[in-house]
């Protein structure tokens, strides 16, 4: 249960991060990509989502 | 506090800090930001040297990269505009190239404003030196006490060499014969100029006569862009007249050469002196002929003989101390005669040079579609050659052979670096140059810089190079508070 909560919160945090970064990139191109790739955030977000689903299914 | 709340507190705080950091970096509220890069880094802000063909492999152990051919370029990407860039290079070189310059793109036609990074010819001179407001005068024998005295009593023209300093132009030609005095020319304008390709600039001279030129253009229609032509007349560096020929032909798809129209330039009641005429056009435009009554028609620094498969012999008169030839057309490869010395134009897309060190040089070509360039002027008849500018220092300048006694420049061996940092640390040198970014061309958040090392050719037999260890750029501009004050 504890692991599920941690992964869920990471997933939520990455969702908000991804959304904010995309909005920032839309209005100010390269403001985020100058420092790190949005693809990296997207991959982490997908991975956290998959892990979250797997844990939920397992429980 | 529950576990979920604790994690949320941490993650949201981290996200807020990240967003604040990104905004702070993009806005640079203090109006200052510094970017540094070594060739090993993949920086978003200072991009890699290009093109790849002119740079060597990165040496990973020391993080250095050699430049093997010139020019090379690098872009500086900034989220906002700045007013000034102080660019510091840590570099070393093989010692074979006398001049290293760095420039900033000034306009969309890819003109770069160059500044000297190193000039070994000046570094080697052990002459008496005067300095005043960033201007340096070197004298073989100390004759002038200050630079103003020198500027007010300029010695003979052939004794002076200028480097990154604009001396006032010569105003008048002594004994100039006006075109109105030549009856034949008055009756029929002459056309000495063969077809020319692309943009060019030339000097003409007016004395009690109208300025009269008729240009006929054609369009090669090789590229699909609009091929407009703009002609600007300058007097003492100020534009006094302008003509525009818009491309309304729409024949780009057929890729067929077609007539592009004519432009007449007629200006009366002009004061005596040199006039500069700039024809701004892209490489699709051929100036088929220039009909004029003017005696002086001297092309500045470069002419591209535009005759396609034209095998007429062309004679060019020049005052450049070194003549450089290049071509993009394999059919134009030939041996050019420069003062009867052979200059083989053996490859396309490569420059071939021959020093002349003479005030009058004759260049003979058998085939057209060749670019002839040099630090001076070029004309197509002997009496059309006149240059109001003082001689400029180039990579092969030899003050002893050319009997130069005075050198005026804005270059100092330490540049804008502190004397302590400009001293070489081993082979590595550190030099700083400032650029005014308000006059720069900025495209898609990028400022474009050039590193020019005249004579450094990739793929030639010479083992010469300039090796870059790091580039540091300090950008300064308006602070956030200045911007707010402007709005209020």
Interface residues (C-beta under 8 A of the other chain):
Chain A: X2 X5 X6 X8 X9 X10 X12 X13 X16 X17 X20 X24 X28 X29 X30 X31 X32 X33 X34 X35
Chain B: X3 X4 X7 X8 X11 X12 X14 X15 X18 X19 X22 X23 X25 X26 X44 X45 X77 X79 X445
